[in-house]
Amino acid sequence: MHRKTLFLAVTASLALAGAFAYAANQGMLPVRLSAPAAANAAATGSAASLPERSLRGAAAAANGARSAKKPTGPTVDDVGDLDSFGRNVRWLGLATALVQISTDCPSILAEDPTALCQQVNDLAVTTPFAFNDIARIKLPANASNSLLCHWFSPRVAVTFFNPTANPVPGRYSYNPTLTVENPVLNDPALIDATTGAPFNGKLSTGMSASESMQVVVDPGFPITQSLRDSVVCQSGLISKRALVETYGLTAAQADSFFANPTTVRLNVSGSSRFVDYTLYSFGLRIVGD
């Protein structure tokens, strides 16, 4: 009987001690330290509970983060083209075209009535040529954010021929350009700063892809050359920045330009002399951001 009473007393004491420990851990009861323990805790800074110290540390870190200066993004001086910085490339379309310069365009057109061919009547006389809208890419509204950029790949196969009795200089040249059409440019009050005239719905831009070649052609001895090139734009064939700084649009008009559908048309002009035949093959791709 004594053992049973002792066992019950010990069990009750342990349960009571566990309850006090749980309550103290949950903050329900104050934790009292003996005088030596309190003095030691004050000296070591450990009187505060771990949760309390963690909260104070988190609050201090948050205050420090708020007071720290927020990092700023790059500027135009840093990256050159701020509007497209960090944006992904968008693939916006591809177009191709063939242009022929020949002493026998009737035969070429008989095989393909849609062919683009400039007739050469006299090799000794410079023959000019100009073809507009030989290829086009029609973009929907909001196709790009701030720029349209061209990838242009021309290939030229040319045959020089000299029917005279003496050596002569044979030459050819070509100059591709792009016409950009957009509804924002239809406003008759909107003046193209590069021409001083109204846009009339479109503007023209070059591609830094002009080429010129000259060789000495001996009598009766044809010279055939095949040349290939590729030109990739840097600042864009058109951009929001160029629309404002070069063409005279406002920032709001430049934004509206890219929010509207746009058509890009490829043109080419040039000339040749002592050239019997030339085949121009053009590939145009447009990308945006």
Stockholm file with secondary structure:
# STOCKHOLM 1.0

chainA/1-289         MHRKTLFLAVTASLALAGAFAYAANQGMLPVRLSAPAAANAAATGSAASLPERSLRGAAAAANGARSAKKPTGPTVDDVGDLDSFGRNVRWLGLATALVQISTDCPSILAEDPTALCQQVNDLAVTTPFAFNDIARIKLPANASNSLLCHWFSPRVAVTFFNPTANPVPGRYSYNPTLTVENPVLNDPALIDATTGAPFNGKLSTGMSASESMQVVVDPGFPITQSLRDSVVCQSGLISKRALVETYGLTAAQADSFFANPTTVRLNVSGSSRFVDYTLYSFGLRIVGD
#=GR chainA/1-289 SS CHHHHHHHHHHHHHHHHHHHHHHHHTTSSCCCCCHHHHHHHHHHTCCSCHHHHHHHHHHHHHHHHHHSCCCCCCCHHHHSCCTTTTCCCEEEEEEEEEEEEESCHHHHHHHCTTCCEEECSCTTSCEEEEEEEEEEEEECTTSCSSEEEEEEEEEEEEEECCCSSSCEEEEEEEEEEEEEECGGGGCTTCBCTTTSSBCTTEEEEECSCCEEEEEEECTTCCEEEEEECCEECSSCSEEHHHHHHTTCCCHHHHHHHHHSCEEEEEEEEEEEESEEEEEEEEEEEEEEC
#=GC SS_cons         CHHHHHHHHHHHHHHHHHHHHHHHHTTSSCCCCCHHHHHHHHHHTCCSCHHHHHHHHHHHHHHHHHHSCCCCCCCHHHHSCCTTTTCCCEEEEEEEEEEEEESCHHHHHHHCTTCCEEECSCTTSCEEEEEEEEEEEEECTTSCSSEEEEEEEEEEEEEECCCSSSCEEEEEEEEEEEEEECGGGGCTTCBCTTTSSBCTTEEEEECSCCEEEEEEECTTCCEEEEEECCEECSSCSEEHHHHHHTTCCCHHHHHHHHHSCEEEEEEEEEEEESEEEEEEEEEEEEEEC
//
